[in-house]
């Protein structure tokens, strides 16, 4: 089971149904035109003082945001503060008299616990498990959603538990993770390799000028280093895929990465202090490119990484840091606006700090041009006050042309449109969707209809397009799904009618209609809520 399940599990059990749609053109009256030119960009920012404590009293005027060096006008601002009650408060009943805050303020935090088996060892894994248990048992709030993933050289990126508020199930998933997945510590071979290159310690080995495949190193050690580089490439590729998938997961989300990290010298080499340069001094060019692309994608996913280094403290002190993974972990956390935590033996203190950071943050929003060129944008956030530390993502990608999407990306794009009120990549044309009475002789008990403004979505309907309607229950699960393609754009008139019917149990539902151009990706979206009454209860009430 791969990471794509994180956002696609809701679609796996569904079959596409092209039946049950009707289209009727309406009489043309006036012509309207709607152009989508801008979209809202939201970024999350964590501010701490020089002691690492969160700063909670900033206002919108205290922030400056630069996108590609250009100062932006902030139109959105939110301050989020989540605190856990003290044991004394938890023991006493709490009476809430004030009305609940708006739903927008109740978006749950989302955590992805990611266990790295490829660059880890048994002791590190056991410490990681203890840290994860402590996080689950002491820091989570009931509404927090958690997912458990692992990466290994054998099974790649694996999902053990999808996002859920069932924290007991998450705990069981962490408990089941075993050391049999560990394929060996790359950094041990990395340090041995550099020692074998010149017969000295890694600090002096770099000045020898030897290339990455030095014949003086034992053959088995050179082969092991090749395998380690392959593992590092696979790790970068899978983390890149994970970042792309996480773009489409709504809400505030973080990765807790339990790893010793990819050895820094494996990627970037060991630079010579004496100026003698060899290929090994620079590391591997293609591996560096993969890592830099991974960092960009992780940054664009708006998902900070909090890395807990599982490397044993004794080996960190005794070895050369450049053959270890701390530096690469620090690059990952820096690029995403997260934080690196060394010495996992202090996991209780680290976990509390993660709680402080993830529970107290700001959301800043500004509008950007709706360009589909795939370009990368650098972001810089500043605050008016001095001596404060800013933790924020370093950049994001514009959406690339829809024609360049693969099948997975097209499905993720649809999930984004269906699940989010403010989709990530574009602002869709909006139009109303209504619940209408069903015909007594019909098979369905939920009938939906829409009068679609043709001229407003002419770009969406040009060439091939698809109509997708999705029904969600109260828990957000998909209970119905229909899809139909349109091969032409010959509709005329001001508007045309759309209608379809479903047969569902009693309950409350959210309905989404997505119209998408299959060539350009341009979209129009309609939504409504629906209630199907309990017929037996209704009949009992009518008989009283």
C-alpha positions as CSV (number, residue, x, y, z in Angstrom):
1,X,0.0,0.0,0.0
2,X,1.7,3.3,-1.1
3,X,1.4,6.8,0.1
4,X,-1.1,7.8,-2.5
5,X,-3.6,6.1,-0.3
6,X,-3.4,9.0,2.1
7,X,-5.5,11.1,-0.2
8,X,-7.0,8.5,-2.5
9,X,-8.3,5.9,-0.1
10,X,-11.7,7.6,-0.2
11,X,-11.9,6.8,-4.0
12,X,-10.5,3.2,-4.1
13,X,-13.7,1.4,-3.5
14,X,-15.8,3.4,-5.9
15,X,-16.5,2.6,-9.5
16,X,-17.1,5.3,-12.1
17,X,-20.7,5.4,-13.2
18,X,-21.6,7.3,-16.4
19,X,-25.4,6.8,-16.0
20,X,-27.9,9.0,-14.3
21,X,-27.1,12.4,-15.8
22,X,-29.4,14.6,-17.9
23,X,-28.5,17.8,-19.8
24,X,-31.1,20.3,-21.2
25,X,-30.2,23.6,-23.0
26,X,-31.9,26.8,-21.9
27,X,-33.0,29.7,-24.0
28,X,-30.2,32.2,-24.7
29,X,-30.8,35.7,-23.3
30,X,-27.7,37.7,-22.3
31,X,-24.1,36.8,-22.5
32,X,-21.8,36.8,-19.5
33,X,-18.1,36.3,-19.2
34,X,-16.1,35.2,-16.1
35,X,-12.3,35.1,-16.1
36,X,-10.3,33.5,-13.3
37,X,-7.2,35.6,-12.9
38,X,-6.1,35.3,-9.2
39,X,-6.0,32.7,-6.5
40,X,-5.5,32.9,-2.7
41,X,-2.2,31.8,-1.4
42,X,-2.1,30.8,2.3
43,X,1.1,30.2,4.3
44,X,1.5,29.1,8.0
45,X,4.1,30.9,10.1
46,X,5.5,30.0,13.5
47,X,7.2,32.8,15.5
48,X,9.4,32.1,18.5
49,X,11.5,34.3,20.8
50,X,15.3,33.7,21.3
51,X,14.5,31.1,23.9
52,X,12.3,29.1,21.6
53,X,8.9,30.2,23.2
54,X,6.0,30.9,20.8
55,X,5.1,34.6,20.3
56,X,1.3,34.9,20.3
57,X,0.6,38.7,20.2
58,X,1.5,39.6,16.7
59,X,-1.0,41.3,14.3
60,X,-1.3,41.4,10.6
61,X,0.5,44.7,10.5
62,X,3.6,43.1,12.1
63,X,4.1,40.8,9.1
64,X,5.8,41.4,5.8
65,X,5.6,38.7,3.0
66,X,7.8,38.8,-0.1
67,X,7.0,36.6,-3.1
68,X,9.9,36.5,-5.5
69,X,11.2,39.6,-3.9
70,X,7.9,41.5,-4.3
71,X,6.1,42.7,-1.2
72,X,2.6,41.3,-1.0
73,X,-0.6,42.8,0.4
74,X,-2.0,40.6,3.1
75,X,-5.7,40.0,2.8
76,X,-6.1,37.1,5.2
77,X,-4.8,36.8,8.8
78,X,-5.5,34.2,11.5
79,X,-4.0,33.4,14.9
80,X,-4.3,29.9,16.2
81,X,-3.5,28.9,19.8
82,X,-4.0,25.3,20.9
83,X,-3.2,24.5,24.5
84,X,-3.6,21.3,26.5
85,X,-5.4,21.6,29.9
86,X,-3.5,20.9,33.1
87,X,-4.1,17.6,34.9
88,X,-6.1,19.6,37.5
89,X,-8.3,21.1,34.9
90,X,-8.8,17.7,33.2
91,X,-10.0,16.2,36.5
92,X,-12.8,18.8,36.9
93,X,-15.9,19.0,34.7
94,X,-15.8,21.9,32.3
95,X,-18.9,23.9,31.5
96,X,-18.9,25.8,28.2
97,X,-21.5,28.5,28.0
98,X,-20.1,30.4,25.0
99,X,-21.2,29.4,21.5
100,X,-18.8,27.3,19.5
101,X,-16.4,29.2,17.2
102,X,-16.9,29.1,13.4
103,X,-16.1,25.9,11.6
104,X,-13.1,27.5,10.0
105,X,-11.4,27.8,13.4
106,X,-12.0,24.2,14.2
107,X,-9.9,22.7,11.4
108,X,-8.0,19.8,13.1
109,X,-4.3,19.5,13.1
110,X,-3.0,16.7,11.0
111,X,0.2,14.8,11.9
112,X,2.1,12.2,9.8
113,X,4.3,10.0,11.9
114,X,7.0,8.8,9.5
115,X,9.5,6.1,10.6
116,X,12.6,5.8,8.5
117,X,13.9,2.2,8.4
118,X,16.5,2.7,5.6
119,X,18.6,5.1,7.6
120,X,18.1,3.9,11.1
121,X,19.0,1.0,13.4
122,X,17.3,-1.1,16.1
123,X,18.1,1.1,19.0
124,X,17.0,4.2,17.0
125,X,13.7,2.6,16.1
126,X,13.0,1.6,19.7
127,X,13.6,5.2,20.8
128,X,11.5,6.5,18.0
129,X,8.6,4.2,19.1
130,X,8.9,5.5,22.7
131,X,8.8,9.1,21.4
132,X,5.8,8.4,19.2
133,X,3.9,6.8,22.1
134,X,4.7,9.8,24.3
135,X,3.4,12.2,21.6
136,X,0.2,10.1,21.2
137,X,-0.5,9.7,24.9
138,X,0.3,13.3,26.2
139,X,0.0,15.8,23.4
140,X,-2.9,15.0,21.2
141,X,-6.3,16.6,21.3
142,X,-9.4,14.6,20.5
143,X,-9.9,16.3,17.1
144,X,-6.3,15.8,15.9
145,X,-5.9,13.5,13.0
146,X,-2.9,11.2,12.7
147,X,-1.4,8.9,10.1
148,X,1.4,6.4,10.4
149,X,3.9,5.8,7.5
150,X,7.2,4.2,7.2
151,X,10.0,4.1,4.6
152,X,12.2,1.1,4.0
153,X,14.6,0.0,1.3
154,X,12.5,-3.1,0.7
155,X,8.9,-1.9,0.9
156,X,9.5,1.7,0.0
157,X,6.9,4.2,1.4
158,X,4.1,2.4,3.2
159,X,1.0,3.6,4.9
160,X,0.2,1.7,8.2
161,X,-2.8,3.9,9.3
162,X,-4.7,6.5,7.3
163,X,-5.5,9.9,8.8
164,X,-7.9,9.2,11.7
165,X,-9.0,10.5,15.1
166,X,-8.9,7.0,16.5
167,X,-5.7,7.5,18.5
168,X,-5.9,3.9,19.9
169,X,-5.7,2.5,16.4
170,X,-2.7,4.8,15.7
171,X,-1.0,3.5,18.8
172,X,-1.5,-0.1,17.7
173,X,-0.1,0.7,14.3
174,X,3.1,2.1,15.9
175,X,3.3,-0.9,18.2
176,X,3.2,-3.3,15.2
177,X,6.1,-1.6,13.5
178,X,9.1,-4.0,13.8
179,X,12.8,-3.9,13.3
180,X,12.7,-6.5,10.6
181,X,12.3,-3.7,8.0
182,X,15.7,-2.2,8.8
183,X,18.1,-2.8,5.8
184,X,21.3,-1.4,7.4
185,X,22.8,1.9,8.4
186,X,24.2,3.7,5.4
187,X,26.2,6.1,7.4
188,X,28.3,3.3,9.0
189,X,29.5,2.3,5.6
190,X,29.9,5.9,4.6
191,X,32.3,6.6,7.4
192,X,34.2,3.3,6.8
193,X,34.4,4.2,3.1
194,X,36.1,7.6,3.7
195,X,38.5,6.0,6.1
196,X,39.4,3.4,3.6
197,X,40.0,6.0,0.8
198,X,43.1,7.4,2.4
199,X,43.6,5.1,5.4
200,X,42.8,8.0,7.8
201,X,39.8,9.7,9.3
202,X,37.2,11.4,7.1
203,X,38.5,14.8,7.9
204,X,41.8,14.1,6.1
205,X,40.3,11.8,3.5
206,X,38.7,14.6,1.6
207,X,42.1,16.3,0.9
208,X,43.3,13.2,-0.9
209,X,41.4,14.1,-4.0
210,X,40.1,10.6,-4.5
211,X,37.0,10.1,-6.5
212,X,33.8,8.4,-5.3
213,X,34.9,5.0,-6.5
214,X,38.4,4.9,-5.2
215,X,40.1,1.5,-6.0
216,X,41.9,1.6,-2.7
217,X,38.7,0.9,-0.9
218,X,37.6,-2.7,-0.5
219,X,35.3,-3.9,-3.2
220,X,32.6,-4.9,-0.8
221,X,32.7,-1.4,0.7
222,X,32.5,0.3,-2.6
223,X,29.5,-1.9,-3.6
224,X,27.8,-1.1,-0.3
225,X,28.3,2.6,-0.9
226,X,26.6,2.2,-4.3
227,X,23.7,0.5,-2.6
228,X,23.5,3.3,0.0
229,X,23.4,5.9,-2.8
230,X,20.5,4.0,-4.5
231,X,18.7,4.0,-1.1
232,X,19.3,7.7,-0.8
233,X,17.9,8.3,-4.3
234,X,14.8,6.2,-3.6
235,X,14.3,8.0,-0.3
236,X,14.4,11.4,-2.1
237,X,12.0,10.2,-4.8
238,X,9.5,8.8,-2.3
239,X,9.6,11.9,-0.1
240,X,9.0,14.0,-3.3
241,X,6.0,11.9,-4.1
242,X,4.7,12.3,-0.5
243,X,5.1,16.0,-0.8
244,X,3.0,16.1,-3.9
245,X,0.3,14.0,-2.3
246,X,0.3,16.2,0.8
247,X,-0.4,19.3,-1.3
248,X,-4.0,18.0,-1.6
249,X,-4.6,17.2,2.1
250,X,-6.5,20.2,3.5
251,X,-5.8,21.8,6.9
252,X,-2.7,22.2,9.1
253,X,-0.4,19.3,8.7
254,X,3.1,18.3,10.0
255,X,5.5,15.4,9.5
256,X,7.2,13.9,12.6
257,X,10.2,12.2,11.0
258,X,12.1,9.6,13.1
259,X,15.4,9.1,11.3
260,X,19.1,9.3,11.5
261,X,19.1,11.0,8.1
262,X,20.9,10.4,4.8
263,X,24.6,10.8,5.3
264,X,25.5,14.3,4.3
265,X,28.8,13.3,2.5
266,X,26.8,10.7,0.5
267,X,24.9,13.6,-1.2
268,X,27.2,16.6,-0.9
269,X,30.6,15.1,-0.4
270,X,33.3,16.1,2.0
271,X,34.9,19.4,1.0
272,X,38.6,19.6,1.3
273,X,40.0,22.2,3.7
274,X,43.2,22.3,1.7
275,X,41.7,23.0,-1.8
276,X,42.5,19.6,-3.3
277,X,39.4,18.7,-5.2
278,X,38.2,15.3,-6.4
279,X,34.9,14.0,-7.5
280,X,34.2,12.5,-4.1
281,X,34.7,16.0,-2.5
282,X,31.6,17.2,-4.4
283,X,29.4,14.2,-3.7
284,X,27.0,12.9,-6.4
285,X,25.6,15.6,-8.8
286,X,22.4,13.7,-9.7
287,X,21.7,12.8,-6.1
288,X,22.1,16.4,-5.1
289,X,19.6,17.4,-7.8
290,X,17.1,14.9,-6.5
291,X,17.5,16.2,-2.9
292,X,17.2,19.8,-4.0
293,X,14.0,18.9,-5.9
294,X,12.7,17.0,-2.9
295,X,13.3,20.1,-0.7
296,X,11.4,22.3,-3.1
297,X,8.5,20.0,-3.2
298,X,8.4,19.6,0.6
299,X,8.5,23.4,1.0
300,X,5.7,23.8,-1.5
301,X,3.5,21.2,0.3
302,X,3.2,23.6,3.2
303,X,3.9,20.8,5.6
304,X,6.7,21.5,8.1
305,X,9.0,18.6,9.1
306,X,10.0,18.1,12.7
307,X,12.9,15.7,12.6
308,X,13.9,13.7,15.7
309,X,17.4,12.4,15.1
310,X,17.6,8.8,16.3
311,X,21.4,8.6,15.9
312,X,23.1,7.5,19.1
313,X,24.7,10.4,20.8
314,X,28.0,8.5,21.4
315,X,28.6,7.9,17.7
316,X,27.7,11.5,16.9
317,X,30.4,12.7,19.2
318,X,33.0,10.2,18.1
319,X,32.4,10.3,14.3
320,X,32.6,13.0,11.7
321,X,29.3,14.9,11.3
322,X,29.7,15.1,7.5
323,X,29.4,11.3,7.2
324,X,26.2,11.4,9.4
325,X,22.7,12.5,8.6
326,X,22.1,15.4,11.0
327,X,23.0,18.0,8.3
328,X,20.5,16.6,5.8
329,X,17.8,16.4,8.4
330,X,18.5,20.1,9.2
331,X,18.2,21.0,5.5
332,X,14.8,19.3,5.3
333,X,13.5,21.0,8.4
334,X,14.8,24.4,7.4
335,X,13.3,24.2,3.9
336,X,9.8,23.4,5.3
337,X,9.7,25.8,8.2
338,X,10.0,22.9,10.8
339,X,12.7,22.2,13.4
340,X,15.5,19.7,13.9
341,X,15.8,17.9,17.3
342,X,19.0,16.1,18.1
343,X,19.6,13.4,20.8
344,X,16.2,11.6,20.8
345,X,16.9,10.6,24.4
346,X,15.4,14.0,25.3
347,X,12.2,13.1,23.4
348,X,9.9,14.3,26.1
349,X,11.3,17.8,25.9
350,X,11.4,17.7,22.1
351,X,7.7,16.6,21.9
352,X,6.6,19.4,24.2
353,X,8.4,21.9,21.9
354,X,6.7,20.4,18.9
355,X,3.4,20.9,20.7
356,X,4.2,24.5,21.4
357,X,5.2,25.1,17.8
358,X,2.3,23.3,16.1
359,X,-0.3,24.6,18.6
360,X,0.6,28.3,18.1
361,X,0.8,29.6,14.6
362,X,-0.3,32.3,12.2
363,X,-2.0,32.0,8.8
364,X,-1.2,34.7,6.3
365,X,-2.9,35.0,2.9
366,X,-2.5,37.0,-0.2
367,X,-3.6,36.8,-3.8
368,X,-1.4,35.7,-6.6
369,X,-1.8,35.6,-10.4
370,X,-3.4,32.4,-11.5
371,X,-0.6,31.1,-13.7
372,X,-0.2,27.5,-14.8
373,X,3.5,27.5,-15.7
374,X,4.9,25.2,-13.0
375,X,7.3,27.9,-11.9
376,X,8.9,27.9,-8.4
377,X,8.4,31.0,-6.2
378,X,10.6,31.8,-3.3
379,X,8.9,33.2,-0.2
380,X,10.4,35.4,2.5
381,X,8.5,36.3,5.7
382,X,9.6,39.1,8.0
383,X,8.2,40.6,11.2
384,X,8.5,44.1,12.4
385,X,9.9,43.2,15.8
386,X,13.6,42.3,16.4
387,X,15.1,39.2,18.0
388,X,12.3,36.9,16.8
389,X,12.8,33.6,14.9
390,X,10.6,33.0,11.9
391,X,9.7,29.4,10.9
392,X,7.8,29.3,7.5
393,X,7.9,27.5,4.2
394,X,10.6,28.7,1.8
395,X,8.5,28.6,-1.4
396,X,5.8,27.0,-3.6
397,X,5.2,25.8,-7.1
398,X,2.7,27.3,-9.5
399,X,0.5,24.6,-11.0
400,X,1.9,23.2,-14.2
401,X,-0.2,22.9,-17.3
402,X,-2.9,20.3,-16.9
403,X,-1.9,18.5,-20.0
404,X,1.4,17.6,-18.3
405,X,-0.3,15.9,-15.4
406,X,-0.1,12.1,-15.0
407,X,-3.2,10.1,-14.1
408,X,-2.4,10.2,-10.4
409,X,-2.0,14.0,-10.4
410,X,-5.3,14.4,-12.3
411,X,-7.0,12.4,-9.6
412,X,-5.4,14.4,-6.9
413,X,-6.5,17.6,-8.6
414,X,-10.1,16.3,-8.6
415,X,-9.8,15.4,-4.9
416,X,-8.6,19.0,-4.2
417,X,-11.6,20.4,-6.0
418,X,-14.1,18.1,-4.4
419,X,-12.9,18.4,-0.8
420,X,-11.8,22.0,-0.3
421,X,-13.8,25.1,-0.2
422,X,-10.7,27.0,-1.3
423,X,-8.9,24.6,-3.7
424,X,-5.1,24.9,-3.8
425,X,-4.4,25.5,-7.5
426,X,-7.2,27.7,-8.8
427,X,-10.4,29.5,-7.9
428,X,-13.2,27.7,-9.7
429,X,-16.3,29.2,-11.2
430,X,-19.1,28.8,-8.7
431,X,-22.8,28.1,-9.5
432,X,-25.7,26.8,-7.4
433,X,-26.7,23.2,-7.0
434,X,-30.2,22.4,-5.5
435,X,-32.0,19.5,-4.0
436,X,-35.3,19.0,-5.8
437,X,-38.3,16.7,-5.2
438,X,-37.9,13.2,-6.7
439,X,-40.5,11.6,-8.9
440,X,-42.7,9.1,-6.9
441,X,-42.0,6.5,-9.5
442,X,-38.3,7.1,-9.6
443,X,-35.6,4.8,-8.0
444,X,-33.8,7.6,-6.2
445,X,-34.6,9.5,-3.0
446,X,-32.0,12.3,-3.5
447,X,-32.5,14.3,-6.6
448,X,-30.1,17.1,-7.6
449,X,-30.5,19.8,-10.2
450,X,-28.5,22.8,-11.4
451,X,-28.9,25.6,-13.9
452,X,-25.4,25.9,-15.3
453,X,-24.4,29.4,-16.6
454,X,-23.1,28.4,-20.0
455,X,-21.3,31.6,-20.9
456,X,-19.5,31.8,-17.5
457,X,-18.0,28.4,-18.0
458,X,-17.4,28.4,-21.8
459,X,-13.7,27.8,-21.2
460,X,-14.4,24.8,-19.0
461,X,-16.7,23.2,-21.6
462,X,-14.5,23.8,-24.6
463,X,-13.4,20.5,-26.2
464,X,-13.6,17.5,-23.9
465,X,-14.9,17.9,-20.4
466,X,-16.2,15.7,-17.6
467,X,-19.0,16.0,-15.0
468,X,-18.3,14.4,-11.7
469,X,-20.7,14.4,-8.8
470,X,-19.6,13.2,-5.3
471,X,-21.8,12.7,-2.2
472,X,-20.2,12.8,1.3
473,X,-21.8,11.6,4.5
474,X,-21.6,13.4,7.9
475,X,-18.2,11.8,8.6
476,X,-16.7,13.0,5.2
477,X,-16.8,9.5,3.6
478,X,-17.8,9.3,0.0
479,X,-21.0,7.3,-0.4
480,X,-21.8,8.0,-4.0
481,X,-19.8,8.9,-7.1
482,X,-20.9,9.4,-10.7
483,X,-19.0,10.6,-13.8
484,X,-19.8,11.4,-17.4
485,X,-17.7,12.7,-20.2
486,X,-18.8,15.3,-22.8
487,X,-17.0,15.1,-26.2
488,X,-18.1,18.4,-27.6
489,X,-19.0,22.0,-26.7
490,X,-22.0,22.5,-29.0
491,X,-24.3,23.6,-26.2
492,X,-26.0,27.0,-27.0
493,X,-28.1,29.4,-25.0
494,X,-27.5,31.3,-21.7
495,X,-27.6,28.2,-19.5
496,X,-28.4,24.5,-19.5
497,X,-30.0,22.2,-16.9
498,X,-28.2,19.3,-15.1
499,X,-30.0,16.6,-13.1
500,X,-29.2,13.3,-11.4
501,X,-30.6,11.1,-8.7
502,X,-29.2,8.8,-6.0
503,X,-30.7,6.2,-3.7
504,X,-29.2,6.6,-0.2
505,X,-30.0,5.8,3.5
506,X,-31.4,8.5,5.7
507,X,-28.9,11.0,6.9
508,X,-27.2,14.3,6.2
509,X,-25.0,14.7,3.1
510,X,-22.8,17.2,1.3
511,X,-23.0,17.2,-2.5
512,X,-20.4,18.4,-5.0
513,X,-20.6,18.8,-8.7
514,X,-17.3,19.3,-10.5
515,X,-17.1,20.2,-14.2
516,X,-13.6,19.9,-15.5
517,X,-12.0,20.6,-18.8
518,X,-9.9,17.4,-19.6
519,X,-7.4,19.4,-21.6
520,X,-6.8,22.6,-19.7
521,X,-7.9,21.6,-16.2
522,X,-10.2,24.6,-15.8
523,X,-13.1,23.9,-13.5
524,X,-16.5,25.0,-12.3
525,X,-17.9,23.7,-8.9
526,X,-21.3,23.6,-7.3
527,X,-22.3,22.3,-3.9
528,X,-25.2,21.9,-1.6
529,X,-26.3,20.1,1.6
530,X,-29.0,17.5,1.7
531,X,-31.0,15.7,4.3
532,X,-32.8,12.4,3.7
533,X,-35.3,11.8,6.4
534,X,-35.9,8.5,8.2
535,X,-39.1,7.3,6.5
536,X,-40.1,4.9,9.3
537,X,-39.7,7.7,11.9
538,X,-41.6,10.0,9.6
539,X,-44.4,7.5,9.2
540,X,-44.6,7.0,13.0
541,X,-44.9,10.7,13.5
542,X,-47.6,11.0,10.8
543,X,-49.6,8.2,12.4
544,X,-49.6,9.9,15.9
